[in-house]
Amino acid sequence: MASLTTARPSIAALALPAQVGAAQVLLPAGTFRAPRGALLGGSGPWHLSAARGATLAAALAARHADLVVDYEHQTLRAVTNGQPAPASGWVRPPEVAFDPAVGVTAAIHWTERAAAAIGAGEYRYLSPVFTFDPQTGEVMDLLHLALTNNPAIDLPEAALAAASSLSFHLTQETAAMADLSGALRERVLHLFQLPLTSTDADLVRSLDALTPLLQGSDGTAAASLPDLLRNAQAQVAALTAQVQAAPTPALVADLQGQVAALTAAAETQTRATLLAAAHADGRLLPGSALDTHCAGLTLAALSALLPGLTPLAALAGTQTGGQAPAGVAAAAAGTDDLEQYGGSAELRDAYQRAAAEGRVRIYGDTAQ
């Protein structure tokens, strides 16, 4: 919020009707004069344009302290008489508004004493004290107000100058503090990504939520917020660099070797398991030509071949451990008397089928 003044202004006062229980005009809009001459700062004319009125109302609404209404302009007279300046009422900043057709308005919260005096007709006028540009008459700021019956102020010139200077510098200081407070608040709201309409309670909740992040794991106070953010950024950058770094050729070769070794070990184990199962159910006879052939196949070829072989029920699970019984050997040697070996016609038929399918080795036959 920019300051309302850029050069030393003049100060003036005028008279307006004092009212109780309703919003009233603090400064009229447009061009206006004092009701009579010999007033503080002359009788005008003064000007309050729509643009200046809106700016002034916004500046008053942004004040942190209420605007005082004293008795008989004692705020100014205290410079010379040293007496206290009790308030007759207060204007609350959030209630200040500007109506282009009327002017700057607000409800005045009168003290009991002042309200009773106005009701009894003991006081009749509200006299605003304001600064203005002496060259153009444009109203610049509203300093305070007074409940009075005599809006014309008759004070020595030196006292008026001192009061004017004091009020002016106090107004400038208040404006500067409001500028700083408003700018800081906007920056903090932006930092937390909060809307400008956020209340002080919203801002306090966001600050409270940040407090645990600034504490160490043991509950002690951590570094400042900028340090915490810088450390977090450094950690993210370091982790990103690790992820994005290209592996060295040696690392790639080592990983490939490990993968190849693991793959070979897995294939060897799987092949051994498949062959053991084929031996157990009679699909392969240990030492046979087919068994030797299967031992040299790749895992993929072996996995494709074994499911097509038919288990030999007569050989699977026998006490000979998968070796051909003596009766089978005798049959292979041309012996017709199978009974002497405990053989039978069924055994001979099974053997002949297996031999025809190439799934039987004839022991002692060097021709294979």
Disulfide bonds with the S-S distance in Angstrom:
none
